[in-house]
Amino acid sequence: MMKFTKYYFLIFPILIVIIGSIMYKLLGYEPTTLTILINIGLAFILSPRVKKFETQTGVQEQVTWLFFKKTKQVS
């Protein structure tokens, strides 16, 4: 289902690069402090959230996305 469960921590930097390249190359913005902050903010909003919780079998991680209703358990 979700193939990025092992590499969810790499998605935030990859989103920064993708959104930055869209902003700077396609839209033609200059890399100023404001555009960098917008870039990082959008990447933070779109990146997955990881919640750790205690179960009877031990600590587990749950990965949730902004636009997906399903969650994925990562052990």
C-alpha positions as CSV (number, residue, x, y, z in Angstrom):
1,M,0.0,0.0,0.0
2,M,2.4,2.7,1.2
3,K,5.8,2.0,-0.2
4,F,7.6,4.9,1.6
5,T,7.0,3.6,5.2
6,K,10.7,2.7,5.7
7,Y,11.9,6.0,4.2
8,Y,9.3,8.4,5.6
9,F,12.1,10.6,7.1
10,L,13.5,11.3,3.7
11,I,10.2,12.7,2.3
12,F,10.5,16.1,4.0
13,P,13.9,17.0,2.4
14,I,12.8,15.7,-1.0
15,L,9.7,17.8,-0.8
16,I,11.8,20.9,-0.1
17,V,13.9,20.2,-3.2
18,I,10.8,19.5,-5.4
19,I,8.8,22.6,-4.2
20,G,11.9,24.8,-4.5
21,S,12.7,23.7,-8.0
22,I,9.1,24.4,-9.0
23,M,9.1,27.8,-7.4
24,Y,12.5,28.9,-8.8
25,K,12.6,27.2,-12.2
26,L,9.0,27.1,-13.4
27,L,7.5,30.2,-11.6
28,G,10.7,32.3,-11.9
29,Y,10.9,33.5,-8.3
30,E,14.3,34.5,-6.8
31,P,15.5,32.5,-3.8
32,T,14.9,35.1,-1.0
33,T,14.2,34.5,2.6
34,L,10.4,34.7,2.1
35,T,10.4,32.2,-0.7
36,I,12.6,29.8,1.2
37,L,10.2,30.0,4.3
38,I,7.2,29.4,2.0
39,N,9.0,26.4,0.5
40,I,9.9,24.9,3.9
41,G,6.4,25.6,5.2
42,L,4.7,23.8,2.3
43,A,7.0,20.9,2.6
44,F,6.2,20.6,6.3
45,I,2.5,20.7,5.7
46,L,2.7,18.0,3.0
47,S,5.1,15.7,4.7
48,P,3.9,12.7,6.7
49,R,3.3,12.8,10.5
50,V,4.8,10.1,12.7
51,K,3.1,9.3,16.0
52,K,4.7,6.9,18.5
53,F,2.4,5.0,20.9
54,E,2.8,2.2,23.4
55,T,1.0,-1.1,22.9
56,Q,1.1,-4.5,24.7
57,T,3.7,-5.7,22.2
58,G,5.9,-2.6,22.5
59,V,6.4,0.9,21.0
60,Q,5.0,1.3,17.5
61,E,5.0,4.1,15.0
62,Q,2.0,5.3,13.0
63,V,2.5,7.3,9.8
64,T,-0.3,9.6,8.7
65,W,-0.5,11.9,5.6
66,L,-2.5,15.1,5.1
67,F,-4.8,13.9,2.3
68,F,-5.0,10.2,3.1
69,K,-7.5,8.9,5.6
70,K,-5.7,5.5,6.1
71,T,-2.7,5.2,8.5
72,K,0.2,2.8,8.2
73,Q,1.8,1.0,11.1
74,V,5.6,1.0,11.1
75,S,7.3,-1.4,13.5
